[in-house]
């Protein structure tokens, strides 16, 4: 589930590089806030405060209520960096015992 959230968020952020209608960017901001909030909650459950704070900061950065005006170019840079970070984090995440057991079967 976590990997799916990260992949969807990364795809949505990379699509932001295209010239999309303003409503798309609003939708991405909302979905990113919710997605990063879920990831922060899961990181908190796993007692990983650094990752939790990172996801909370990203949720605040992308939240649609009090917009942070960075300009189009800077937002594109942020979108690419966050998308790459999400994709890389999927591969750097340690495997759990259930993952290893399912892999062996």
N, CA, C and O atoms as CSV, one atom per row, in Angstrom:
chain,resi,resn,atom,element,x,y,z
A,1,UNK,N,N,0.828,-1.194,0.000
A,1,UNK,CA,C,0.000,0.000,0.000
A,1,UNK,C,C,0.876,1.264,0.000
A,1,UNK,O,O,0.600,2.220,-0.724
A,2,UNK,N,N,1.939,1.252,0.827
A,2,UNK,CA,C,2.828,2.412,0.875
A,2,UNK,C,C,3.487,2.656,-0.473
A,2,UNK,O,O,3.588,3.796,-0.927
A,3,UNK,N,N,3.928,1.594,-1.100
A,3,UNK,CA,C,4.589,1.722,-2.400
A,3,UNK,C,C,3.617,2.284,-3.436
A,3,UNK,O,O,4.009,3.102,-4.268
A,4,UNK,N,N,2.373,1.859,-3.394
A,4,UNK,CA,C,1.367,2.349,-4.331
A,4,UNK,C,C,1.142,3.852,-4.146
A,4,UNK,O,O,1.069,4.597,-5.123
A,5,UNK,N,N,1.035,4.288,-2.901
A,5,UNK,CA,C,0.866,5.719,-2.619
A,5,UNK,C,C,2.054,6.500,-3.167
A,5,UNK,O,O,1.879,7.551,-3.784
A,6,UNK,N,N,3.254,5.990,-2.943
A,6,UNK,CA,C,4.461,6.685,-3.409
A,6,UNK,C,C,4.516,6.752,-4.934
A,6,UNK,O,O,4.885,7.785,-5.492
A,7,UNK,N,N,4.157,5.670,-5.607
A,7,UNK,CA,C,4.183,5.646,-7.073
A,7,UNK,C,C,3.144,6.617,-7.639
A,7,UNK,O,O,3.438,7.377,-8.562
A,8,UNK,N,N,1.940,6.591,-7.090
A,8,UNK,CA,C,0.882,7.481,-7.576
A,8,UNK,C,C,1.275,8.941,-7.350
A,8,UNK,O,O,1.113,9.772,-8.243
A,9,UNK,N,N,1.787,9.254,-6.164
A,9,UNK,CA,C,2.207,10.625,-5.887
A,9,UNK,C,C,3.332,11.058,-6.834
A,9,UNK,O,O,3.321,12.176,-7.348
A,10,UNK,N,N,4.290,10.177,-7.057
A,10,UNK,CA,C,5.399,10.509,-7.955
A,10,UNK,C,C,4.882,10.781,-9.365
A,10,UNK,O,O,5.316,11.736,-10.009
A,11,UNK,N,N,3.969,9.957,-9.844
A,11,UNK,CA,C,3.404,10.162,-11.186
A,11,UNK,C,C,2.641,11.480,-11.265
A,11,UNK,O,O,2.794,12.233,-12.227
A,12,UNK,N,N,1.821,11.759,-10.255
A,12,UNK,CA,C,1.065,13.008,-10.243
A,12,UNK,C,C,1.993,14.220,-10.251
A,12,UNK,O,O,1.735,15.202,-10.947
A,13,UNK,N,N,3.075,14.146,-9.474
A,13,UNK,CA,C,4.015,15.264,-9.408
A,13,UNK,C,C,4.756,15.455,-10.725
A,13,UNK,O,O,5.006,16.586,-11.140
A,14,UNK,N,N,5.106,14.361,-11.380
A,14,UNK,CA,C,5.818,14.475,-12.656
A,14,UNK,C,C,4.902,14.999,-13.764
A,14,UNK,O,O,5.364,15.689,-14.672
A,15,UNK,N,N,3.625,14.680,-13.697
A,15,UNK,CA,C,2.673,15.216,-14.675
A,15,UNK,C,C,2.541,16.730,-14.513
A,15,UNK,O,O,2.186,17.428,-15.462
A,16,UNK,N,N,2.826,17.239,-13.312
A,16,UNK,CA,C,2.772,18.679,-13.074
A,16,UNK,C,C,3.787,19.440,-13.935
A,16,UNK,O,O,3.675,20.657,-14.080
A,17,UNK,N,N,4.762,18.750,-14.500
A,17,UNK,CA,C,5.737,19.409,-15.366
A,17,UNK,C,C,5.107,19.851,-16.685
A,17,UNK,O,O,5.596,20.773,-17.337
A,18,UNK,N,N,4.028,19.192,-17.066
A,18,UNK,CA,C,3.316,19.567,-18.289
A,18,UNK,C,C,2.435,20.783,-18.006
A,18,UNK,O,O,2.181,21.123,-16.851
A,19,UNK,N,N,1.988,21.414,-19.045
A,19,UNK,CA,C,1.099,22.564,-18.910
A,19,UNK,C,C,-0.324,22.049,-18.709
A,19,UNK,O,O,-1.023,21.739,-19.673
A,20,UNK,N,N,-0.740,21.961,-17.457
A,20,UNK,CA,C,-2.046,21.401,-17.106
A,20,UNK,C,C,-2.982,22.521,-16.650
A,20,UNK,O,O,-2.522,23.603,-16.282
A,21,UNK,N,N,-4.301,22.265,-16.672
A,21,UNK,CA,C,-5.245,23.264,-16.137
A,21,UNK,C,C,-4.995,23.482,-14.642
A,21,UNK,O,O,-4.502,22.591,-13.950
A,22,UNK,N,N,-5.338,24.666,-14.159
A,22,UNK,CA,C,-5.098,25.017,-12.766
A,22,UNK,C,C,-5.758,24.031,-11.807
A,22,UNK,O,O,-5.207,23.742,-10.745
A,23,UNK,N,N,-6.921,23.516,-12.164
A,23,UNK,CA,C,-7.627,22.554,-11.310
A,23,UNK,C,C,-6.820,21.297,-11.052
A,23,UNK,O,O,-6.929,20.696,-9.983
A,24,UNK,N,N,-6.003,20.889,-12.030
A,24,UNK,CA,C,-5.162,19.697,-11.833
A,24,UNK,C,C,-4.158,19.935,-10.712
A,24,UNK,O,O,-3.946,19.064,-9.870
A,25,UNK,N,N,-3.541,21.116,-10.701
A,25,UNK,CA,C,-2.552,21.426,-9.671
A,25,UNK,C,C,-3.203,21.478,-8.288
A,25,UNK,O,O,-2.602,21.068,-7.295
A,26,UNK,N,N,-4.436,21.986,-8.234
A,26,UNK,CA,C,-5.171,22.002,-6.967
A,26,UNK,C,C,-5.446,20.583,-6.489
A,26,UNK,O,O,-5.292,20.278,-5.306
A,27,UNK,N,N,-5.855,19.715,-7.413
A,27,UNK,CA,C,-6.117,18.321,-7.072
A,27,UNK,C,C,-4.842,17.635,-6.585
A,27,UNK,O,O,-4.871,16.889,-5.606
A,28,UNK,N,N,-3.733,17.886,-7.263
A,28,UNK,CA,C,-2.456,17.280,-6.866
A,28,UNK,C,C,-2.066,17.753,-5.477
A,28,UNK,O,O,-1.592,16.956,-4.668
A,29,UNK,N,N,-2.256,19.032,-5.184
A,29,UNK,CA,C,-1.909,19.549,-3.856
A,29,UNK,C,C,-2.722,18.829,-2.774
A,29,UNK,O,O,-2.186,18.449,-1.734
A,30,UNK,N,N,-4.017,18.647,-3.033
A,30,UNK,CA,C,-4.867,17.976,-2.062
A,30,UNK,C,C,-4.466,16.506,-1.901
A,30,UNK,O,O,-4.323,16.017,-0.781
A,31,UNK,N,N,-4.287,15.807,-3.025
A,31,UNK,CA,C,-3.915,14.387,-2.964
A,31,UNK,C,C,-2.539,14.200,-2.338
A,31,UNK,O,O,-2.312,13.233,-1.611
A,32,UNK,N,N,-1.619,15.121,-2.617
A,32,UNK,CA,C,-0.279,15.041,-2.015
A,32,UNK,C,C,-0.375,15.240,-0.509
A,32,UNK,O,O,0.283,14.527,0.250
A,33,UNK,N,N,-1.188,16.202,-0.063
A,33,UNK,CA,C,-1.349,16.421,1.374
A,33,UNK,C,C,-1.892,15.158,2.052
A,33,UNK,O,O,-1.390,14.739,3.095
A,34,UNK,N,N,-2.905,14.567,1.454
A,34,UNK,CA,C,-3.498,13.351,2.029
A,34,UNK,C,C,-2.488,12.195,1.984
A,34,UNK,O,O,-2.306,11.488,2.975
A,35,UNK,N,N,-1.839,12.011,0.840
A,35,UNK,CA,C,-0.868,10.914,0.700
A,35,UNK,C,C,0.297,11.045,1.663
A,35,UNK,O,O,0.685,10.069,2.306
A,36,UNK,N,N,0.860,12.247,1.768
A,36,UNK,CA,C,1.971,12.443,2.695
A,36,UNK,C,C,1.506,12.327,4.143
A,36,UNK,O,O,2.270,11.903,5.010
A,37,UNK,N,N,0.262,12.700,4.404
A,37,UNK,CA,C,-0.290,12.519,5.748
A,37,UNK,C,C,-0.386,11.038,6.113
A,37,UNK,O,O,-0.053,10.646,7.232
A,38,UNK,N,N,-0.840,10.224,5.169
A,38,UNK,CA,C,-0.917,8.773,5.400
A,38,UNK,C,C,0.479,8.194,5.611
A,38,UNK,O,O,0.693,7.387,6.516
A,39,UNK,N,N,1.425,8.610,4.774
A,39,UNK,CA,C,2.806,8.114,4.914
A,39,UNK,C,C,3.414,8.551,6.249
A,39,UNK,O,O,4.161,7.794,6.871
A,40,UNK,N,N,3.097,9.765,6.687
A,40,UNK,CA,C,3.592,10.243,7.981
A,40,UNK,C,C,3.004,9.412,9.116
A,40,UNK,O,O,3.702,9.061,10.068
A,41,UNK,N,N,1.720,9.104,9.006
A,41,UNK,CA,C,1.067,8.284,10.037
A,41,UNK,C,C,1.704,6.897,10.118
A,41,UNK,O,O,1.947,6.379,11.209
A,42,UNK,N,N,1.969,6.311,8.973
A,42,UNK,CA,C,2.604,4.974,8.964
A,42,UNK,C,C,4.023,5.029,9.510
A,42,UNK,O,O,4.455,4.116,10.214
A,43,UNK,N,N,4.753,6.099,9.189
A,43,UNK,CA,C,6.110,6.245,9.722
A,43,UNK,C,C,6.055,6.412,11.243
A,43,UNK,O,O,6.930,5.915,11.953
A,44,UNK,N,N,5.045,7.100,11.738
A,44,UNK,CA,C,4.876,7.261,13.181
A,44,UNK,C,C,4.562,5.925,13.841
A,44,UNK,O,O,5.066,5.625,14.923
A,45,UNK,N,N,3.726,5.122,13.184
A,45,UNK,CA,C,3.408,3.799,13.726
A,45,UNK,C,C,4.646,2.920,13.806
A,45,UNK,O,O,4.774,2.106,14.720
A,46,UNK,N,N,5.557,3.081,12.855
A,46,UNK,CA,C,6.788,2.292,12.851
A,46,UNK,C,C,7.889,2.945,13.698
A,46,UNK,O,O,9.032,2.488,13.714
A,47,UNK,N,N,7.521,4.016,14.396
A,47,UNK,CA,C,8.436,4.736,15.288
A,47,UNK,C,C,9.680,5.223,14.534
A,47,UNK,O,O,10.815,4.987,14.947
A,48,UNK,N,N,9.425,5.905,13.423
A,48,UNK,CA,C,10.499,6.478,12.622
A,48,UNK,C,C,10.266,7.990,12.547
A,48,UNK,O,O,9.681,8.482,11.582
A,49,UNK,N,N,10.729,8.733,13.575
A,49,UNK,CA,C,10.382,10.156,13.659
A,49,UNK,C,C,10.975,11.013,12.543
A,49,UNK,O,O,10.345,11.987,12.131
A,50,UNK,N,N,12.143,10.690,12.050
A,50,UNK,CA,C,12.753,11.509,11.000
A,50,UNK,C,C,11.935,11.420,9.715
A,50,UNK,O,O,11.661,12.437,9.078
A,51,UNK,N,N,11.548,10.213,9.339
A,51,UNK,CA,C,10.726,10.030,8.143
A,51,UNK,C,C,9.349,10.653,8.353
A,51,UNK,O,O,8.798,11.259,7.434
A,52,UNK,N,N,8.790,10.509,9.548
A,52,UNK,CA,C,7.487,11.090,9.843
A,52,UNK,C,C,7.527,12.605,9.678
A,52,UNK,O,O,6.631,13.182,9.062
A,53,UNK,N,N,8.542,13.251,10.215
A,53,UNK,CA,C,8.653,14.706,10.108
A,53,UNK,C,C,8.851,15.123,8.655
A,53,UNK,O,O,8.324,16.149,8.226
A,54,UNK,N,N,9.605,14.337,7.899
A,54,UNK,CA,C,9.802,14.638,6.477
A,54,UNK,C,C,8.473,14.604,5.736
A,54,UNK,O,O,8.172,15.516,4.966
A,55,UNK,N,N,7.674,13.562,5.960
A,55,UNK,CA,C,6.384,13.467,5.286
A,55,UNK,C,C,5.423,14.556,5.768
A,55,UNK,O,O,4.643,15.079,4.971
A,56,UNK,N,N,5.465,14.902,7.041
A,56,UNK,CA,C,4.623,15.991,7.539
A,56,UNK,C,C,5.011,17.311,6.888
A,56,UNK,O,O,4.141,18.098,6.515
A,57,UNK,N,N,6.312,17.559,6.747
A,57,UNK,CA,C,6.778,18.789,6.090
A,57,UNK,C,C,6.300,18.837,4.641
A,57,UNK,O,O,5.902,19.893,4.147
A,58,UNK,N,N,6.342,17.693,3.963
A,58,UNK,CA,C,5.864,17.645,2.584
A,58,UNK,C,C,4.349,17.860,2.521
A,58,UNK,O,O,3.851,18.507,1.600
A,59,UNK,N,N,3.621,17.317,3.497
A,59,UNK,CA,C,2.170,17.535,3.543
A,59,UNK,C,C,1.870,19.018,3.726
A,59,UNK,O,O,0.950,19.541,3.098
A,60,UNK,N,N,2.625,19.696,4.568
A,60,UNK,CA,C,2.432,21.133,4.776
A,60,UNK,C,C,2.820,21.914,3.518
A,60,UNK,O,O,2.133,22.862,3.137
A,61,UNK,N,N,3.913,21.517,2.878
A,61,UNK,CA,C,4.358,22.203,1.659
A,61,UNK,C,C,3.299,22.126,0.555
A,61,UNK,O,O,3.056,23.109,-0.144
A,62,UNK,N,N,2.677,20.968,0.403
A,62,UNK,CA,C,1.725,20.767,-0.684
A,62,UNK,C,C,0.280,21.084,-0.320
A,62,UNK,O,O,-0.577,21.085,-1.204
A,63,UNK,N,N,-0.020,21.352,0.942
A,63,UNK,CA,C,-1.412,21.584,1.343
A,63,UNK,C,C,-2.005,22.751,0.555
A,63,UNK,O,O,-1.320,23.740,0.292
A,64,UNK,N,N,-3.291,22.631,0.175
A,64,UNK,CA,C,-3.896,23.630,-0.717
A,64,UNK,C,C,-4.526,24.834,-0.016
A,64,UNK,O,O,-5.018,25.734,-0.697
A,65,UNK,N,N,-4.530,24.883,1.293
A,65,UNK,CA,C,-5.260,25.934,2.000
A,65,UNK,C,C,-4.451,27.233,2.067
A,65,UNK,O,O,-4.908,28.276,1.599
A,66,UNK,N,N,-3.257,27.170,2.646
A,66,UNK,CA,C,-2.362,28.321,2.728
A,66,UNK,C,C,-1.216,28.067,1.755
A,66,UNK,O,O,-0.194,27.484,2.118
A,67,UNK,N,N,-1.397,28.507,0.534
A,67,UNK,CA,C,-0.460,28.181,-0.537
A,67,UNK,C,C,0.890,28.855,-0.329
A,67,UNK,O,O,0.983,30.007,0.095
A,68,UNK,N,N,1.918,28.101,-0.641
A,68,UNK,CA,C,3.283,28.617,-0.611
A,68,UNK,C,C,3.646,28.964,-2.054
A,68,UNK,O,O,3.707,28.086,-2.915
A,69,UNK,N,N,3.883,30.239,-2.306
A,69,UNK,CA,C,4.159,30.709,-3.668
A,69,UNK,C,C,5.650,30.570,-3.958
A,69,UNK,O,O,6.466,31.335,-3.444
A,70,UNK,N,N,5.996,29.589,-4.785
A,70,UNK,CA,C,7.393,29.373,-5.154
A,70,UNK,C,C,7.673,29.761,-6.601
A,70,UNK,O,O,8.835,29.884,-6.988
A,71,UNK,N,N,6.660,29.951,-7.385
A,71,UNK,CA,C,6.848,30.204,-8.815
A,71,UNK,C,C,6.892,28.884,-9.570
A,71,UNK,O,O,7.236,27.846,-9.006
A,72,UNK,N,N,6.548,28.933,-10.825
A,72,UNK,CA,C,6.430,27.701,-11.626
A,72,UNK,C,C,7.743,26.916,-11.694
A,72,UNK,O,O,7.753,25.702,-11.489
A,73,UNK,N,N,8.848,27.609,-11.979
A,73,UNK,CA,C,10.119,26.908,-12.118
A,73,UNK,C,C,10.512,26.199,-10.824
A,73,UNK,O,O,10.906,25.034,-10.854
A,74,UNK,N,N,10.407,26.888,-9.693
A,74,UNK,CA,C,10.791,26.282,-8.415
A,74,UNK,C,C,9.862,25.123,-8.048
A,74,UNK,O,O,10.312,24.110,-7.511
A,75,UNK,N,N,8.564,25.272,-8.336
A,75,UNK,CA,C,7.643,24.167,-8.075
A,75,UNK,C,C,8.000,22.954,-8.924
A,75,UNK,O,O,7.902,21.819,-8.457
A,76,UNK,N,N,8.417,23.189,-10.182
A,76,UNK,CA,C,8.834,22.070,-11.037
A,76,UNK,C,C,10.051,21.364,-10.451
A,76,UNK,O,O,10.127,20.135,-10.475
A,77,UNK,N,N,10.989,22.121,-9.935
A,77,UNK,CA,C,12.177,21.534,-9.301
A,77,UNK,C,C,11.763,20.715,-8.080
A,77,UNK,O,O,12.220,19.586,-7.899
A,78,UNK,N,N,10.899,21.287,-7.249
A,78,UNK,CA,C,10.409,20.570,-6.057
A,78,UNK,C,C,9.682,19.294,-6.462
A,78,UNK,O,O,9.901,18.238,-5.869
A,79,UNK,N,N,8.823,19.387,-7.466
A,79,UNK,CA,C,8.069,18.210,-7.920
A,79,UNK,C,C,9.004,17.085,-8.358
A,79,UNK,O,O,8.790,15.926,-8.003
A,80,UNK,N,N,10.035,17.420,-9.124
A,80,UNK,CA,C,10.972,16.395,-9.612
A,80,UNK,C,C,11.760,15.792,-8.451
A,80,UNK,O,O,11.912,14.573,-8.374
A,81,UNK,N,N,12.258,16.627,-7.556
A,81,UNK,CA,C,13.044,16.123,-6.421
A,81,UNK,C,C,12.194,15.219,-5.533
A,81,UNK,O,O,12.643,14.147,-5.129
A,82,UNK,N,N,10.979,15.644,-5.230
A,82,UNK,CA,C,10.097,14.832,-4.371
A,82,UNK,C,C,9.710,13.539,-5.072
A,82,UNK,O,O,9.696,12.481,-4.444
A,83,UNK,N,N,9.394,13.604,-6.368
A,83,UNK,CA,C,9.027,12.393,-7.111
A,83,UNK,C,C,10.187,11.399,-7.128
A,83,UNK,O,O,9.989,10.206,-6.898
A,84,UNK,N,N,11.392,11.888,-7.400
A,84,UNK,CA,C,12.559,10.991,-7.390
A,84,UNK,C,C,12.801,10.420,-5.995
A,84,UNK,O,O,13.125,9.242,-5.850
A,85,UNK,N,N,12.646,11.250,-4.982
A,85,UNK,CA,C,12.807,10.773,-3.608
A,85,UNK,C,C,11.809,9.685,-3.258
A,85,UNK,O,O,12.155,8.707,-2.596
A,86,UNK,N,N,10.571,9.854,-3.702
A,86,UNK,CA,C,9.551,8.830,-3.440
A,86,UNK,C,C,9.894,7.517,-4.126
A,86,UNK,O,O,9.784,6.448,-3.527
A,87,UNK,N,N,10.309,7.601,-5.378
A,87,UNK,CA,C,10.652,6.376,-6.123
A,87,UNK,C,C,11.859,5.691,-5.504
A,87,UNK,O,O,11.863,4.471,-5.336
A,88,UNK,N,N,12.872,6.459,-5.167
A,88,UNK,CA,C,14.080,5.881,-4.551
A,88,UNK,C,C,13.745,5.263,-3.203
A,88,UNK,O,O,14.289,4.217,-2.850
A,89,UNK,N,N,12.844,5.906,-2.437
A,89,UNK,CA,C,12.511,5.391,-1.103
A,89,UNK,C,C,11.834,4.026,-1.167
A,89,UNK,O,O,11.905,3.256,-0.209
A,90,UNK,N,N,11.183,3.720,-2.279
A,90,UNK,CA,C,10.558,2.397,-2.427
A,90,UNK,C,C,11.637,1.316,-2.415
A,90,UNK,O,O,11.462,0.260,-1.807
A,91,UNK,N,N,12.742,1.584,-3.085
A,91,UNK,CA,C,13.812,0.589,-3.205
A,91,UNK,C,C,14.730,0.564,-1.989
A,91,UNK,O,O,15.389,-0.444,-1.734
A,92,UNK,N,N,14.780,1.649,-1.242
A,92,UNK,CA,C,15.654,1.698,-0.066
A,92,UNK,C,C,14.971,1.208,1.198
A,92,UNK,O,O,15.623,1.015,2.224
A,93,UNK,N,N,13.663,1.005,1.131
A,93,UNK,CA,C,12.914,0.565,2.300
A,93,UNK,C,C,13.310,-0.857,2.675
A,93,UNK,O,O,13.310,-1.748,1.825
A,94,UNK,N,N,13.651,-1.076,3.957
A,94,UNK,CA,C,14.040,-2.431,4.356
A,94,UNK,C,C,12.861,-3.399,4.259
A,94,UNK,O,O,11.718,-3.044,4.546
A,95,UNK,N,N,13.162,-4.605,3.856
A,95,UNK,CA,C,12.138,-5.640,3.753
A,95,UNK,C,C,11.785,-6.144,5.144
A,95,UNK,O,O,12.650,-6.271,6.011
A,96,UNK,N,N,10.490,-6.431,5.346
A,96,UNK,CA,C,10.057,-6.982,6.626
A,96,UNK,C,C,10.145,-8.496,6.564
A,96,UNK,O,O,10.364,-9.066,5.495
A,97,UNK,N,N,9.975,-9.144,7.699
A,97,UNK,CA,C,10.039,-10.603,7.753
A,97,UNK,C,C,8.963,-11.241,6.875
A,97,UNK,O,O,9.208,-12.275,6.253
A,98,UNK,N,N,7.761,-10.628,6.818
A,98,UNK,CA,C,6.703,-11.210,5.992
A,98,UNK,C,C,7.062,-11.080,4.516
A,98,UNK,O,O,6.736,-11.962,3.721
A,99,UNK,N,N,7.735,-9.982,4.139
A,99,UNK,CA,C,8.166,-9.841,2.755
A,99,UNK,C,C,9.179,-10.897,2.383
A,99,UNK,O,O,9.122,-11.464,1.292
A,100,UNK,N,N,10.110,-11.164,3.287
A,100,UNK,CA,C,11.140,-12.171,3.008
A,100,UNK,C,C,10.512,-13.565,2.920
A,100,UNK,O,O,10.886,-14.374,2.071
A,101,UNK,N,N,9.557,-13.829,3.807
A,101,UNK,CA,C,8.920,-15.142,3.814
A,101,UNK,C,C,8.118,-15.335,2.529
A,101,UNK,O,O,8.156,-16.412,1.935
A,102,UNK,N,N,7.377,-14.279,2.085
A,102,UNK,CA,C,6.612,-14.383,0.839
A,102,UNK,C,C,7.535,-14.514,-0.363
A,102,UNK,O,O,7.178,-15.159,-1.348
A,103,UNK,N,N,8.695,-13.924,-0.296
A,103,UNK,CA,C,9.656,-13.993,-1.402
A,103,UNK,C,C,10.219,-15.406,-1.548
A,103,UNK,O,O,10.512,-15.845,-2.660
A,104,UNK,N,N,10.371,-16.112,-0.440
A,104,UNK,CA,C,10.950,-17.450,-0.478
A,104,UNK,C,C,9.951,-18.482,-0.999
A,104,UNK,O,O,10.355,-19.509,-1.545
A,105,UNK,N,N,8.671,-18.225,-0.838
A,105,UNK,CA,C,7.659,-19.200,-1.275
A,105,UNK,C,C,7.348,-19.089,-2.717
A,105,UNK,O,O,6.518,-19.840,-3.229
